[in-house]
């Protein structure tokens, strides 16, 4: 418990659920993007510089996908948007 693998598993499990629900999407996507970047540089990058030869394509894909979610937000059908509508704020 509290090892790096345990911490990554907790982030991916609960972070994935929060991303699917659209709750706290931007901060969770920031954490998951950072986790994927750390995973790439710890596991895949020492094998080779190129992602096609070090099997790092899925890791980089998720890293950039979470980076996109961090800037784009969750969308109009998310729980974040529902909370914003109730508070009378503009939904981006």
C-alpha positions in Angstrom: 0.0 0.0 0.0 1.1 3.5 -0.8 3.6 2.3 -3.4 3.9 4.0 -6.8 1.9 1.2 -8.4 -0.9 1.5 -5.8 -1.1 5.2 -6.2 -1.3 4.9 -10.0 -4.0 2.3 -9.7 -6.1 4.5 -7.3 -5.7 7.5 -9.6 -6.7 5.6 -12.7 -9.6 3.8 -11.0 -11.3 6.8 -9.4 -10.0 9.3 -11.9 -11.5 7.3 -14.7 -14.9 7.2 -13.0 -14.8 10.9 -12.4 -13.9 11.6 -16.1 -16.7 9.4 -17.3 -19.2 11.1 -15.0 -17.9 14.6 -15.9 -17.2 15.6 -12.3 -14.2 17.7 -11.5 -13.0 16.9 -15.1 -10.3 19.6 -15.5 -8.4 18.9 -12.2 -8.7 15.2 -12.6 -7.5 15.3 -16.2 -4.5 17.4 -15.1 -3.6 14.7 -12.5 -4.1 11.8 -15.0 -2.1 13.6 -17.7 0.8 14.0 -15.3 0.5 10.4 -14.3 0.7 9.2 -17.9 3.7 11.5 -18.5 5.5 10.0 -15.5 4.6 6.5 -16.6 5.9 7.1 -20.1 9.2 8.5 -18.9 9.7 5.8 -16.2 8.7 2.8 -18.2 8.8 3.4 -21.9 11.4 6.1 -22.5 14.4 4.2 -21.1 13.8 1.5 -23.7 14.0 3.9 -26.7 13.3 7.5 -27.7 10.7 6.6 -30.3 7.2 5.5 -29.0 6.7 3.1 -31.8 9.7 1.0 -30.7 9.3 1.2 -26.9 5.5 0.4 -26.8 4.7 3.8 -25.5 1.9 4.8 -27.9 -1.0 4.0 -25.6 0.6 5.9 -22.8 1.2 8.9 -24.9 -2.3 8.7 -26.4 -3.8 8.8 -22.9 -1.5 11.6 -21.8 -2.6 13.8 -24.7 -6.2 12.8 -24.4 -6.2 13.9 -20.8 -4.4 17.1 -21.8 -7.2 17.8 -24.2 -9.9 17.1 -21.5 -8.0 19.5 -19.2 -8.4 22.4 -21.7 -11.8 21.4 -23.3 -13.7 20.5 -20.1 -16.4 17.8 -19.8 -19.1 19.0 -22.1 -22.7 20.0 -21.8 -24.0 16.7 -20.5 -21.6 16.4 -17.6 -22.2 16.8 -13.9 -19.9 19.8 -14.0 -22.2 21.5 -16.5 -25.3 20.6 -14.5 -23.8 22.2 -11.4 -22.8 25.3 -13.5 -26.4 25.6 -14.9 -27.9 25.4 -11.4 -25.5 28.1 -10.2 -26.4 30.3 -13.2 -22.9 30.3 -14.7 -22.1 30.1 -18.4 -21.2 26.7 -19.7 -18.1 26.5 -21.9 
